[in-house]
Amino acid sequence: MSRFQTLTPSKLSRDEFIKAFADIYEHSPWVAEKAYDLGLDQSVDDIDGLQQRMADILLSASHEAQLALINAHPDLAGKAAVRGELTASSTAEQSGAGIHECSAEEFARFTELNDAYKAKFGFPFIKAVKGSNRHQILAAFEERIHNTPEQEFATALAEINKIALFRLQQL
């Protein structure tokens, strides 16, 4: 069990809690709101405890809410990254994977795969990139594009929950 380094969630007011955890799930503060509204006890002071609560909220949400959260994520090496429009977390995550170091050919391949993936599945490719490099990400992209829509929807949710855990571990 690991505790948060910078805060104690169970001691936060609703506004403080939502402010602290609003962007754990990309542009989806409703996850933090529901986590708080379930009531706070010491289990949320443990990173894994709060992550499990938030993951359960996402997995029990409606298909429409899940899809909206998936669609809130930026493309990897996409136009938002080029224009500097990513959240601080997304920028750090993509930079940590070396995506900002793509060659022109790699960037073109990311763009091609992003477009093909969205055309097939109707949402962006999601991968928790921490610990991966751009070559591994491209390989995962090329492998997963052959999955069924149901497989990719479930994979996107699982990857989002991994991203949330990584973000919680930074607090």
C-alpha positions in Angstrom: 0.0 0.0 0.0 1.3 3.4 -0.9 0.1 6.7 0.3 -0.1 10.0 -1.5 3.0 12.1 -1.0 1.3 15.5 -1.2 -2.2 15.2 0.2 -4.6 13.1 2.2 -7.7 12.6 0.2 -10.0 11.7 3.1 -9.3 15.0 4.7 -10.2 17.1 1.7 -13.4 19.1 1.2 -15.5 18.2 -1.9 -14.1 21.2 -3.8 -10.5 20.4 -2.8 -10.9 16.7 -3.7 -12.4 17.5 -7.1 -9.7 20.1 -7.8 -7.0 17.6 -6.9 -8.4 14.7 -8.9 -10.4 16.3 -11.7 -7.9 15.5 -14.4 -6.9 12.1 -13.3 -9.3 11.0 -16.0 -8.7 13.3 -19.0 -11.1 16.2 -19.0 -13.6 14.1 -17.0 -14.1 15.6 -13.5 -17.3 13.5 -13.1 -15.2 10.6 -12.0 -13.7 12.5 -9.1 -17.1 13.9 -8.2 -18.6 10.4 -8.0 -15.6 9.2 -6.1 -16.1 11.9 -3.5 -19.9 11.5 -3.4 -19.5 7.8 -2.5 -18.1 9.0 0.9 -14.5 9.3 2.0 -12.8 7.0 4.4 -9.2 6.0 4.9 -9.3 3.6 2.0 -9.0 6.5 -0.4 -5.8 7.7 1.3 -4.1 4.7 -0.3 -3.3 5.2 -4.0 -4.5 1.7 -5.0 -7.7 2.2 -3.0 -8.6 5.5 -4.7 -7.6 4.1 -8.1 -9.8 1.1 -7.6 -12.7 3.3 -6.6 -12.3 5.5 -9.6 -11.8 2.5 -12.0 -15.0 1.0 -10.7 -16.8 4.3 -11.4 -15.6 4.3 -15.0 -16.3 0.7 -15.6 -19.9 1.0 -14.2 -20.6 4.2 -16.1 -22.9 4.2 -19.1 -21.5 3.3 -22.5 -22.1 6.9 -23.6 -20.1 8.3 -20.6 -17.3 5.8 -21.2 -17.1 6.8 -24.9 -17.1 10.5 -24.0 -14.2 9.9 -21.7 -12.3 7.9 -24.3 -12.9 10.7 -26.8 -11.6 13.2 -24.3 -8.1 11.7 -24.8 -5.8 13.3 -27.4 -4.2 11.4 -30.3 -0.7 10.2 -29.7 1.6 12.5 -31.6 -1.5 14.2 -32.9 -2.3 17.8 -33.9 -3.1 18.8 -30.3 0.5 17.8 -29.3 2.0 19.8 -32.2 -0.1 22.9 -31.3 0.8 22.5 -27.6 -2.9 22.0 -26.6 -2.4 18.8 -24.4 -3.0 18.8 -20.7 0.2 19.0 -18.6 -0.2 15.3 -17.8 -0.6 14.2 -21.4 2.3 16.4 -22.5 4.6 14.8 -19.8 3.4 11.3 -20.7 4.0 11.7 -24.4 7.3 13.4 -23.9 8.4 10.6 -21.5 7.8 8.1 -24.3 9.9 10.1 -26.7 7.0 10.9 -29.0 8.3 14.5 -29.3 11.4 13.0 -30.9 9.6 11.4 -33.8 11.2 11.6 -37.2 9.1 13.0 -40.0 8.4 9.4 -41.1 7.4 8.3 -37.6 5.2 11.3 -37.2 3.5 10.5 -40.6 3.0 6.9 -39.5 1.4 8.1 -36.2 -0.9 10.4 -38.2 -1.8 7.5 -40.6 -2.5 5.1 -37.8 -4.5 7.7 -35.8 -6.7 8.3 -38.8 -7.2 4.6 -39.6 -7.9 3.7 -36.0 -10.5 6.5 -35.5 -12.1 5.6 -38.8 -12.4 1.9 -37.7 -13.3 2.3 -34.1 -14.8 5.8 -33.8 -12.5 6.9 -31.0 -8.8 7.6 -30.5 -6.1 5.0 -29.8 -5.4 4.9 -26.1 -2.3 3.6 -24.5 -0.7 4.2 -21.2 2.7 5.2 -22.6 4.7 5.3 -19.4 7.6 2.9 -19.7 7.2 2.6 -23.5 9.1 4.3 -26.3 7.7 5.5 -29.6 8.7 2.3 -31.4 6.8 0.1 -28.9 3.8 2.4 -29.2 3.8 2.2 -33.0 4.0 -1.6 -32.7 1.0 -1.7 -30.3 -0.9 0.6 -32.7 -0.2 -1.7 -35.6 -1.2 -4.8 -33.6 -4.3 -3.4 -32.0 -5.8 -1.9 -35.2 -6.7 -5.5 -36.1 -8.9 -6.0 -33.0 -12.7 -6.0 -32.9 -14.4 -2.8 -31.8 -15.5 -4.6 -28.6 -11.9 -5.6 -27.8 -10.6 -2.1 -28.4 -13.3 -0.4 -26.4 -12.4 -2.7 -23.4 -8.7 -2.2 -24.0 -9.2 1.6 -24.1 -10.9 1.5 -20.7 -8.2 -0.7 -19.3 -5.5 1.6 -20.6 -7.3 4.7 -19.2 -7.4 3.1 -15.8 -3.6 2.5 -16.1 -3.1 6.1 -17.0 -5.1 7.1 -14.0 -3.0 5.0 -11.7 0.2 6.5 -13.1 -1.2 10.0 -12.6 -2.3 9.2 -9.0 1.2 7.9 -8.3 2.5 11.4 -9.1 0.6 13.0 -6.3 
